[in-house]
Amino acid sequence: MDIQALFKIQCGLYVAAVSTPEKMNGCITNTLMQQSHAPVKLSVTVMKKNLTHDMILQKGSVALSALSGNNPVALVKRFGFSSGREMDKFNGFKDYQLDRSGNPLLDGDEIAATFSLKVYDTVDLGTHTLFLCDGVDAVSKATSPLTYWDYRASFK
């Protein structure tokens, strides 16, 4: 199988973030998908080895922030190139607000939209878990989203 073909699937790049009483954490994902619009149902897939994965399972909710095309390289590095098990990704980071569930939604020009989700079911996908979610809230901003293809072409 040509794995490179998977990079041509059009999807965005997101920070999935969650806060528990012990810690706030987030990771990069490219797998937020709308499943239904009435009612709003979305799915997000997170790698099982990520701390964010375990925190979403524990809390049952997650916030996603869609990265914009406005050069979000610092956000990708902060949330995608290190483990929350080894560092506090929110240490010194102030560009966020908490959603109704207490999960961090990122702010700034690097964000195209935000989504607050409540998990209602999961599917084991081997290395990843698919979280099936109810859409609790969503906010669209004026900037265009960064696609995974654009990220790979421009930032990798």
C-alpha positions, 0 to 999 in steps of 0.5 A: 500500500502506498501510505503517501496516498493517505496524505492526499485525503483532505482534512484539517489540522486540529489541537484536541485539548482536555483538562482534568483536575490533575492536568491540562493537555492537548495534541495534534490530530487531523481526524475531526469529521462531521457525521451529522448536522441534525443533531450535530454529531462529530468524530475525532480519532486520537492515538492511544499512546497520547496522554490526551487520549487517556484524559478524553477517556477519563473526562468524556469530553474534548475541545478541538481548535482548527488551525488556520493557514496563518502560520501556526508552526509554533502551535504545531510544535508545542502540541505535536512534537512533544509528549504531555507525559514529559512536559506541560504543554500549557505552561506559559501558554495563555491564548486559550479560554475554557469551554463549558466542560472546562476544556481549553479552546485556543484563541488567536489568528492561528485558529479558524474554528473551535468545537466543544464535544461530549463523547457518547461512544468509542470505537477501538481502532487498534493504535487509535480510538475513534471518539463519537461525540455530540457537538456541544458548541462551535464557533467559526472565525474569519480565517481559513483552515489549514489542511493537512496537505498544506501543512505537510507541503509547507511546514514539514 
